[in-house]
């Protein structure tokens, strides 16, 4: 049997952009849409006997004191495709192969040579409800800076560190089969029908009808005795014009807009590392707080996953359980682990591009590594994406 997950070889790219780049997060949205190019329908043996897993990519932010690096981790088999995709959306990008920055830390050294805190980030509500996206960050009345880039807040927060401290952010993205996306769309349509009052009640089955008949029989007999024969004429359901409050209207529109775009399975992790004895509890809170800028009260937001956050266990065998979670969050980050086909939540390309995109020219954070001079054109030997 082939172990597809452990057999994946990874290539690590660092991407830098010149300060005068004209591309916007819309370009990153197009890049995420092209991730679907690595999707493959497995054959019968791969699916049912070899344990086939769909390939995925990881989009990461590696932050130290005053420095932020954009890292893309891709299956080596698809590295040329990803280079072509990045150059296609960002012609002036500087892409260099690098090493895995996470391997400087070994789980055996936790609490000895370094301390670690972290968590996976999950959606508060069902994944058919969207988060705040780049459209809501547009400053339409501003002339000089028409876009309040959420990435600037993220970078400023995650690079405001002491020597030896680090923040890692990871967004694993996997393309989905068309059938899975169709089911997701139907869940969105069903939710819209529930909100609008148009949801059809499920018809009772044979057993439910049988039970209902015998439960209602004594009452019906008494009704016949005291009131006379039953009137079996069915009353026509009156149609009522319904007015929606603004929140319901906005929710239905937002759900429809989200599920109408291509969806991806997503897993998000955030890690904070410090030298031993120097871990500051507010730091991981600051990191998690950067996700609050994507919250929409009537729709969706992020929260730390209660099953993975390292400070979660508070009672029985608390210290050992916390140490185990610290080990797991580090190893899962290093392995870019996805835990099978059903793990993660579905988000569309617009949401992903809001969470992670290369800084636009309006970002003035000095911690962003910039390309000294963008390429005039992509390398001529790249394949077409």
Secondary structure, DSSP 8 states (H G I E B T S, - for coil): ---HHHH--EEEEEEEB-TT----HHHHHHHHHHGGGG-----HHHHHTS-----EEEEEEEEETTEEEEEEEEEGGGHHHHHHHHHHH-TT-EEEEE--GGGG--GGGBTTTBEEEEEEEEESS-TTS----GGGGB-TT-SS--B--HHHHHHHHHH---TT-EEEEEEEEEE--HHHHHHHHHHHHHHHHHHHT--------HHHHHHHHHHHHHHHHHHHHHH-S----------------HHHHHHHHHHHHHHTS-EEEEEEEEEEEE-TT---HHHHHHHHHGGGGG--TTS--EEE-TTT-TT---STTHHHHHHHHHHHHHHHHHHT---STT-SEEEEHHHHHHHS----TT---TTB-B-SS--SS--TT----
